């Protein structure tokens, strides 16, 4: 239990991945791959929202999470305190912690408003998935940087087609 709570308090990189499937075509490849990544402790699913709209406009919603109640509220408190501190300093951190814990008490970041907005934006005969992933593989690396006295200056996902632009921009700035 201690490791679980510690992971929630120091989550490491979190990624929001949104994907759509026109024609509601699935080949059954996604969930087995996600399970493989979870078994190897590469990622954890903080929240998952799937919305499927059929040709008639009927909607099916499914959700999932790897977080139990204690871990979800602990993560909510941590993230809420960060947001509160950023908005209103130390006084905001405590208020944000309470609000964050309450917001994640049901174990989900995505709420009814997210479901509504995603449902409204989907074309008929389309499915979409919002996946909030915790990259657990990165936490030991970031801890090593911290233990060596280093500071994380930037942590950003870069799309493969943008890599050369990043290199050119970095060399042009130097």
C-alpha positions in Angstrom: 0.0 0.0 0.0 2.8 2.4 0.8 4.3 2.1 -2.7 0.9 2.7 -4.3 0.4 5.9 -2.3 3.9 7.1 -3.0 3.3 6.5 -6.8 0.2 8.7 -6.5 2.1 11.5 -4.8 5.0 11.4 -7.3 3.4 10.2 -10.5 6.0 11.0 -13.1 5.0 11.9 -16.6 1.2 11.8 -17.4 0.0 11.6 -21.0 -3.4 12.3 -22.4 -4.0 10.3 -25.5 -7.1 10.8 -27.6 -7.8 8.5 -30.5 -10.8 8.1 -32.9 -12.0 5.2 -34.9 -14.2 6.1 -37.9 -16.5 3.3 -38.9 -16.2 1.8 -35.4 -13.6 -0.7 -36.8 -11.7 -2.5 -34.1 -9.3 -5.4 -34.7 -8.8 -6.4 -31.1 -5.2 -5.2 -30.9 -5.4 -2.3 -28.5 -6.5 -3.8 -25.2 -4.0 -6.7 -25.3 -1.1 -4.2 -26.0 -2.3 -2.0 -23.2 -2.4 -5.0 -20.8 1.1 -6.0 -21.9 2.4 -2.5 -21.1 0.6 -2.6 -17.7 2.0 -6.0 -16.8 5.5 -4.8 -17.5 4.9 -1.7 -15.4 5.6 0.6 -18.2 2.3 2.5 -17.9 -0.7 2.7 -15.7 -4.2 3.7 -16.7 -5.2 6.7 -14.6 -8.4 7.0 -16.5 -10.0 5.6 -19.6 -13.1 6.9 -21.4 -14.5 5.2 -24.5 -17.5 6.5 -26.4 -19.0 4.7 -29.3 -21.7 6.2 -31.5 -23.5 3.9 -33.9 -25.0 4.8 -37.3 -28.3 5.7 -35.7 -26.7 8.0 -33.1 -27.1 5.6 -30.2 -24.2 6.0 -27.7 -22.3 3.4 -25.6 -20.0 4.7 -22.8 -17.3 2.6 -21.0 -14.8 3.8 -18.4 -11.9 2.2 -16.6 -9.0 3.0 -14.3 -6.2 1.1 -12.5 -6.6 3.3 -9.4 -8.3 2.2 -6.2 -10.1 4.7 -4.1 -7.2 5.5 -1.8 -4.8 6.0 -4.6 -7.3 8.1 -6.7 -7.9 10.5 -3.8 -4.2 10.7 -3.0 -3.4 11.5 -6.6 -6.3 14.0 -6.7 -5.0 15.7 -3.6 -1.5 15.9 -5.0 -2.6 17.3 -8.4 -5.1 19.6 -6.7 -2.4 21.0 -4.4 -0.2 21.8 -7.4 -3.0 23.6 -9.2 -4.0 25.4 -6.0 -0.4 26.5 -5.3 0.0 27.8 -8.9 -3.3 29.7 -8.6 -3.1 31.2 -5.1 0.2 30.3 -3.5 0.5 28.2 -0.3 -3.1 29.1 0.9 -4.4 27.7 -2.4 -2.4 24.5 -2.1 -4.5 23.3 0.9 -7.8 24.2 -0.7 -6.7 22.6 -4.0 -5.7 19.4 -2.2 -9.1 19.0 -0.7 -10.9 19.8 -4.0 -8.6 17.5 -6.0 -9.2 14.6 -3.6 -12.9 15.1 -3.8 -12.8 15.3 -7.6 -11.1 11.9 -8.0 -13.0 10.2 -5.2 -15.0 8.2 -7.9 -11.7 7.1 -9.4 -12.1 9.0 -12.6 -10.6 12.3 -14.0 -13.1 12.3 -16.9 -16.5 13.4 -15.7 -20.1 13.7 -17.1 -19.2 17.0 -18.9 -16.3 15.2 -20.7 -18.7 12.4 -21.7 -21.2 14.9 -23.0 -18.7 16.9 -25.0 -17.1 13.9 -26.5 -20.5 12.4 -27.4 -21.6 15.7 -29.0 -18.4 16.0 -31.1 -18.4 12.5 -32.4 -19.7 11.7 -35.9 -22.1 8.8 -36.2 -20.5 5.4 -36.7 -17.4 6.6 -34.9 -15.7 5.6 -31.6 -13.3 7.7 -29.5 -11.1 7.0 -26.6 -9.5 9.3 -24.0 -6.7 7.6 -22.2 -4.8 9.2 -19.3 -1.6 7.3 -18.9 1.0 7.4 -16.1 4.4 6.6 -17.5 5.8 4.6 -14.6 9.0 3.7 -16.4 10.2 7.4 -16.2 9.9 7.8 -12.4 13.2 6.0 -11.5 15.0 8.1 -14.2 13.6 11.4 -12.9 14.4 10.3 -9.3 18.0 9.7 -10.4 18.2 13.2 -12.0 16.9 14.6 -8.7 19.3 12.5 -6.6 22.2 13.8 -8.7 21.2 17.4 -8.0 19.7 17.9 -11.4 16.5 19.9 -12.3 14.0 18.9 -14.9 13.8 21.9 -17.2 11.3 20.6 -19.8 9.3 17.4 -20.3 7.4 17.5 -23.6 6.3 14.8 -26.1 7.5 15.4 -29.6 5.9 13.9 -32.6 8.3 12.1 -35.0 7.6 14.5 -37.8 8.6 17.4 -35.6 12.0 16.1 -34.4 14.0 17.9 -37.2 12.2 21.1 -36.4 13.2 20.8 -32.7 16.8 20.2 -33.7 16.9 23.2 -36.1 15.2 25.4 -33.5 17.6 24.4 -30.8 20.7 25.0 -33.0 19.3 28.3 -34.2 18.8 29.5 -30.6 22.4 28.6 -29.7 
